[in-house]
């Protein structure tokens, strides 16, 4: 949702805004006010129910954002709030409005989203795209729509053959290649350049250096996982040899990081990552300098060098990665926190680390997804491309 949407004005909107305040730890204040102008009382009750059931913060934010867009689109496209359960015809209309062929649109103005609907959504600050949406965006919103149906006790039409056929044809017509979350993978050379910008002993430099090193070396941790890292999740281990094949080599400090709830796990899963050497040293130097003995590891620091008691948000972690990329002379628009994740697997492939071993550290569950980075490296270094 865009910040141009009006703030709550009616009593019902004010009540919804107050109800959304219960989600203060998840939804920023300005976002809660904007959602209150779009969501229904039933929508807000559903989000609060999901929060109580322990759904992940990032997942809940995405559901709230997708639900708000669906509500705004439905009110403009059909003149009524989003119905529960939603009929198959409405879901098909949503697909037709968002995935369409620009060539066909040039000869048929009625193809795709009607201009009056698009104009209204732009005026309301909801729609930003001038062309068809990315298929991944539409698929994600349909998945959120389906998830919300299940939580409300409805089946929904999302598994119907006609919808699957429509999506397949619409994706083909849209003809948009998927974009990676970070255009630049933060591989070892890129990481070294970014670390060079954290060369002082200031609290900011020590913190950012630890974020980069721990985020990369722990398997490319997601920004939400870095933001949620706490001192209580860190455990010192016995020293390990720098060369696993030579027990007599230099010994390095070693630490395990308990991950708790991740994007692909629950809080009950005993998942952890192991780091050794420079990342451990950077993390301990950061904690010692900031005198952090408990609670969030990565916290805000004001302009006078005072430490904030609260944890950084996932968005701030991403902003820090982009800032360091810019200071290193890289295009910050093409670098994001996800680049640490893709860069770790890419670097692992370059250095001959086996895919299962790399996946054990990165906690990837999909072999197909993780193998893409190995395939990219293998194809560039193989003989086939040099014939």
N, C-alpha and C positions, 0 to 999 in steps of 0.2 A: 504494500500500500504506500501511497506517496504522501509526503508531508503537506500537500496542498488541500487535503480533505479537511472539511470543517471540524471544529471541536464540538463536543456534545452541547446541544442547545435545549432540547426538550427534557422534561422530567424523566421520561423513560430512558433517554440516552444517558442522563446523569446517573440514574440508578445502575445502568449497565456498566458505566465507567467505575462506579464504586465496587460493583461485583468483580470487575476485572482487576481491581487493586489487590485482590486475593492472590493474583498471579504476579505480584510485583517482582519477585525474584527471577521471573522468566521473561516477562514482557516489559520493555522500557515504558516509562510514563507516557511519552508522546504517542507511542504505538497504542497504548491502552485507550487513550482518548479517541484516536482515529477509528479503532476497531468498534468502539461504542456507537459510532454513527452508522455502521454498516451491519453489524451482527444483530441477531434477534436475541431475546431473553433466553430462548431455548439453546441457541448457539453458545452463549456465555456459560450456561449451566453445563453443557457438554464439555467445554474446555476445562471448567473447574473440576468436573468429575474425572477427566483424564489426568489432571495434575495430581489429584488425590490418589489415583491408582498407581502413581509412580512412573508415568511415561517420561522418557528422556526430555530434557529441556529443549534441545535443538529440534527434536521431533515435534514437540508441542508448538514451538514457534512456527515451524513450517506448516503444521496443520492449521494454526490460527491464520496465517497469511493466506494460505490456499482457500480456506473457508470464507475469508473476507472477500477475496477476489470472486469466488463463485457466487456469493450473495449479491455483490455489486453487479456482476454481469447478468445474473438472472433477472434482477429488478429492471434493468435497462432493456434486455432482450425480449422478455415476455411480460413485463409490467407487473410482476408479482414476486414475493419472497421465494427463496429456494424451498421446494416442497420435500417432505420426508415421508415415505421414500420418494425418490425422484424417478419419474418415468423414463423409459428407454429413449423416447423421442426427444426429451430434453437433453440427455447425455449426447445423443447423436448430433443435436443442434450445436452443442458446445464444441464438439470435434470439428464440425463443418465451419464454425465461426473462427476457429483458431489454427487449423491446418488446411491450407488451400494452395492452389497452384497460381503463382503470379502471372504466368503466361495466359492461363484461362481467365484470370481476373481482368486482363487488359481488353479482352473481347467481350466479356460478360460481367457487367458491373454488379450483378446480383450474386456472383460467385464469392464465397468466403463471408466474412463478417460485414453486414450492411454498414454503409458509411455513417448513417445516423446513429447506429449503436456505437461504432468506434469513436465518433466525435463526442458523444455524451460521456463515454468512459474516459476519454482524454481530458475533457473539461473537469471531470471529477477527480482527475489525477490518478486514475486506476490503471489505465492502459498507456504503455510507453512505446511498444513496438509498432512500427509503421507497416510491417509486413506480417506474414504468417509467423506464429510462435515456433520456437524450437520444439521438435517432437518430444524431447526429454521433459520440457516444462509442462506440456499437455499431459504426458504420461504420469508425471508426478502429481499433478492436480487431480487427475482421475483416480490415482491410487489413494490420495487423501480423501477424496469424495467417498470412495468405497470403504475406507477405514472408518470414517465417521458414520456411515450407514451401519456397519457392524456394531459399533459401540452404542448406537441407538436401537439396536435390535432388529434392523431391517436387512434383507438380503441384497436388494439393489440389482440393477440390470448390468452390472459391470463384467459379468462373465458370458454375456450373450454372444452367439456367433455373429450376429449382425454388427455389434459394436467392434468385435475383434477384426472383422473384415474391413469395416470403415476405417479403423485405426491403421491397418496395414496399407490400405490404398492411400490414405491421407499422408502417411509418413513418406510413402514413395513419391507422392505429388509434391510434397514440400521440398524434398531433395536438399536437405541441409545436413552437412556432415557434422557429427558431434564435436563439440569443443572440449578440450581438457580444462579441468578446473584451474590449472596453472600452466600457461603456455611455456614457461621455462622451468625445467626440472632443476632443483637445487642439488646438483651433483657435487663431488668433492671440490672441483675447481671453483664453482660458483660459491659454495659454502666458505671456502678459504677467503675469497674476496669480501664476503659479507662480514666474516669474523674480524678481518683487518680493520673494520670500522669501529670495533668494540675494544680499542687498544688501551684505554685508560682504566684506572681503578675506581672510577665513579660508580655509584650504585646503579645508574642507568646502564652503563656499559657492561658491568658485571651481570646484571639481570638479563640483558639482551643476548650477551654471549652464551649464558646458560640456556636460554630459550632455544637458540639456534643449535647448539651442540646436543642438548638432550633431545630436542625435537627430531633431529636427524638420526642420531646414533641409536635411539630407542626403537628404531624401525620406521621412522617417519610418523610420529604421533600426530593425531588430528589436533587442530587448534583447540577444540573443546576439551580434549584430554589434558593438554598442557595447562589450560586455564583452570581445570579442576584439580591439578596436582597439589597434594598436601604433604607436609613434612611427615605425617603419620604413615604415608604410603611408601616411604623410602626405608630401605633396609641394607645396611652394610654387609658385605660378604667377604670371604677370605680373598687375599690377593691372588691374582691370576697371572700366568706368564704372558708376555706380550706376543710371543710366538707359540700357538697351541701345540705345535709339533716339537718344541724345544723347552722342556720344563726348566732348563737352566737359564732361559732368557730373562730379561728385565721383568720384575713383578709390577703389576698395575693394580691400582685400587679398583674395586668392583662393587656394584650396587644393584639391587633389584628394585624395580618400581612396580608396585601393585596398581593395576589399571582400574579395577572396579568396573562400573558400568561404562561400556563403550558403545559405539554406534551399532555393533553387531553382537553385543552380549548383554547380559543382565548384571545387576549388582551382585548377584550370588555367585557368578563365575569367578573362579580364582585365577585370573589372568594377570600375567606380569611380563615385563620386559627387563632385560639385563643390559647394563651399560658398564663400560670399563675405560680406564685411562683418562684422557682429557675431559670428557663430559662429566665424569664424577668429580674431578678437580674443580671444574668450572661451577658445578652446582654447589659444592661445599664452600667455595670461595664466596659465592653469592649469598648463601645463608649466613655465613660468618660475618660478612661485612654489614649485612642488613640486620643482624642479630635476630634472625627468625628461628625460633625453636619449636613452633607449633603453628598449625593452620596453613593457609595458602602459601605456596612457594613463590609464585609470581604475582606481585602486587604493584599497584600504581605508585608513582613517585612524582611529587609536585615539583614546581620550578625551583623551590628552595632546597630540594633534596630530602624532603620529609616523606617517610614511608606511609602508604595507605594501608589500613587494616584489612581491606577487602581484596578478593582475588581479581585479577584482570579478567575481562570478558574474552570470549572467543574472537570477537571482532577486533579487540585491541591487540590480541596476539597476531592477528592477520596484518593489522596496521604496522606493527613493529617489524615484521618480516619485510613488508613493502618499503618501510623507511630505510632499513639496512641495505636493501637492494639498491635503492636510489643513491644512498651515500657511497655505495661501491661502484657507481657508474653504470648500473644496469637499468633496464627499462622496468620501472616499478609496476607499470600496468600489466606486464607479462609475468610477474612473480607474485605468488601468494603463499600462504602457509601450507597449502596442499602441495606446493613444490617440494617441501621437505620430504613428503611421503613418496611422491613419484621419483624424486631424486635419489632417495635411499635405495629403492628397488633397481633403478637404472645403474647406480654405482655398484650395487651388489652384482649385477649381471656383468658389468665391465671387469670386475675383479675376480670373476669366476666362482662366486659364492653360489652354492646350489640353490635352486628355487625353493625346495622345502625348508631349508635352513633360513633363508631370507623371510619366508612367509611366517615362520615361527616367531621371528622378531617383530615383523610388521603387523602380525595378527590378521592378515588377510584371510578370509574364509573362501573366497572364490579363486580357484587356481587359474581360471580363464582370465580374470581381471589382472591378477599379479603377473601372469605369463606374458601379457602384452608388452610390458617393459623389457622383458628378456627377449621377446621376439624382435622388438625394434632394434635392440643392440646387436643381436645375432645377425639380423639381415644386413645391417650396415657393415659389419665386420666379416661377413662371409664371402665365399668365392662367387656365389651366384650373381651378385651385383657387379662383379668385375669381369664377367665374361666378355 
